[in-house]
Amino acid sequence: MTGCAKRCKQGIIKFAVTLHKLVTGTLIKDKADDDLEMTMVCHRPEGLDQLEALTNFNKRELQVLYRGFKNECPSGVVNEDTFKQIYSQFFPHGDASTYAHYLFNAFDTGSTGSIKFEDFVTALSILLRGSVTEKLQWTFNLYDINRDGHINKEEMTDIVRAIYDMMGKYTYPVLKTDAPKQHVDAFFQKMDKNRDGVVTLDEFIFSCQEDENIMRSLQLFENVI
């Protein structure tokens, strides 16, 4: 579980850091420029005051994030194909498409088929500035593919295989064919406290909080932006 969770979190962080790097050299613009930017997209995000109230970012941080988001997604929304293209840049030696699909669905909480700036920044607020419980709940929702409130072995196997495919052969030169199964078995041995074949949110949070490595991995989110 530890390596899987850590690689998932690092992948998300890389996506966030890329947006940050895209805008670190951007000249500071005045309010008129910001208002003009807001009118030149197909989807206009909610007002900064509302987003500031809903997230843990201040207005300036939201402006910086928005410019980065708009650079990658000029229309103001990103569909799954575009999301996969962006995410695959971080993993040139593997196939990130399946994992990006699961990650896209985790951002697309309304199942609309697209990610708006509000969706992105709300998730980023949790991952970078949320409480430990909020971060773990978001990660649980990523693993809970069918969103039924439980993680079963089939879902976890799909996620683990997607991660191995994404990391590629250069990261795992001697990966055994049964490695995903071993990983999933270890996950359930640790997480499935009542041995009923599924992992609930409470079991997931409790087990993660018991694991020092997982708790340290959560600190990777702090001070990214």
N, C-alpha and C positions, 0 to 999 in steps of 0.2 A: 504493500500500500504506500509506503513512504516514498519510494522512487517514482511511482506512478503519480501520486499527488504532486510531488515536487515538480515533475516535468510538465504536468498540466499547468501549474501556476506560473512556471517560468515562461511557457509559451504565451500565456495571456499577458504577462508583464512585457515580453518582447513586443507584442502588438502595441501596448500602451506607450512603451518607450519610443517606438518608431514615430508615433504621432507627436510625441514630445520633441524628438530631434528634428522633425519636419518644420517646427515652428520656432525653434530656439534662435534662429537667425532672422526672424521676421521683424521688420520695423514696427514700432508701436504706432498704431493708427488712432485717429481721433474718433469721437462718437459718430460723426457723420459717415466716416468710412465703414464703421461697424454696421450702421443702419443700412448702408448701401449693400453690403455683403448679404444681409438678411433678405433683401428683396430680389436677389439674383439667383435664387435656387428654387427648385420645384417644391420642396418641403421647407417651410419656415419653422424653425424650432420654437419651443415655448420661450416666453420672456426670461431674461436672465434672473430677474427677481424670483420668479417661480422656481426655476431650476436651482437657484442658490438655496431656496428654502427646502427643496426636495433632496439635495445632495450635500456632501461635505466639502464642496468646492466654493471658493469665493468667485466674485464676478470676473476678476482678471484671469483666474485659472480657467474659468468656463470659456472666456473669449479665446484664450490660447488653444484650448482643446477644440473649440469649434473651428478655428482656422485650419488646424491640422486635419480635422475630420473632413472639412470642405475640400482641402487639397486632394484627398484620396477619393472623395465622393462629392463631386461638384453639384450633383442633383439634390443633395441633402439627405439622401437615403442610400443604403447599400444593400444590394440583393445577395443571395447566397453565392452565386458564381463570382461576383466581384470580391466578396469576403474571402473565398477560397484562394483567389489569385493573390490577394494581399498576404494572406497567412502563409501560403506556400513559399514565399520569398525567404522565410526564416529557416526552411528545411529543404534545401535544394537537393539533398542526397536521398530523400525519402518521398513518400506520397502522403501529403497532409490533407488530402481532400476529405477523407472520411471523418477524421478528427475535427476538421474545420466545420463539417456539417453539424456535428454534435455541438460544437462551441457556438455556431451561429444560432442554433435552436435555443441555447441557453440565454443568449442575448435577446433573441426575438421572443420575449415572454408572452406577447399577445398573439403569437402564431400568425402574423400578418404576411410573412414571406419577405420581409425587409426589415432592416435595422435603421431607425431614425437616430438622430443625434441624442434625443432624450433617452432612448433605450441604451445607447452606448455609454453615455455619461453616468446614468444611474447605476449600471453594472460596475463601471469603473470606480465609482464612489464607494461601493461596497468592497470591492477587491483591494482598493488602495487605502481607504480611510474607515472602513466599517469595523465593527467589533469582531472579535474572534468568532462568536456564534454566527454573525451575519456572513462572514467569509466561508465558514464551513457549510452553512445552509446553501449558499450559492453553488459551492462545489458539489454538494449532494444533489442538487437539482440538475447539474450537468451530467452526473452519472445516472440519474433516474430518467432514462431516455423516454419511457412512455408516460412519465409524470403521474404515476399512480401512488406516489408516496412511499415506494419501496425500491430498493436496488436488488435485483435478482442476479443469479449467476450469468444468465444469458446477456443481460445488459452490461455487466462488468466485463465479461469476455469481449464483447464488441468494442468497448472503450479501450481495453488494454491492447487488443490487436490493432486498433486504429493508432494508438500511440507508438507501438513498435513499427508500424508501417511508416509513420511520420518521421521517426528518428532515423530510419534507413539503415542499410547494411554497414555503413562506415561507423555508426555508433555501436552496433551490435554485430561485430564480425563473426562471432561464433555462437550466435543465438540458436538455441535448440528449438525444435518445432513444438515441443510441449511447454515452452516457457510461459506463454499466456495462461495456460491452464494452471500451472504452478503458482503464478502470480495471483490468479483469481482465488485459488484454494487458500492461499495464505491470507488474502483479504478477508474471506469469509470466516476463517478460523479466528481471526482477530476481532472482526466486527460483529458477527452474528452471535450475539450473547445468548439468546434463547434457543439457538440451533433449529430455527423454523424454516431455514432456507432462504430468507430474505433479510436485508438490512434496513432498518427503519432510520428515520432522521435522528431520533434520540440515541439509538445505538451508534450511529455514525459519529455524532458530535461527542458522545461520551468516550468512545474509543480514541478519537483523534486527540482529545484533550489529555488523554493518558500517555500519548506518545510524544516524547520530547523532540524527536526529529521532525514530526509533522508540525508541531507548534513553532519550531524554529523556521520552517519553510514559510509559514505565514508571515514572518517578519520581512520576507523579501518584498512584500507589497509596500512597506512603509517608506515614506520619503522618496518615492519614485518621481512624483511631480511636486 
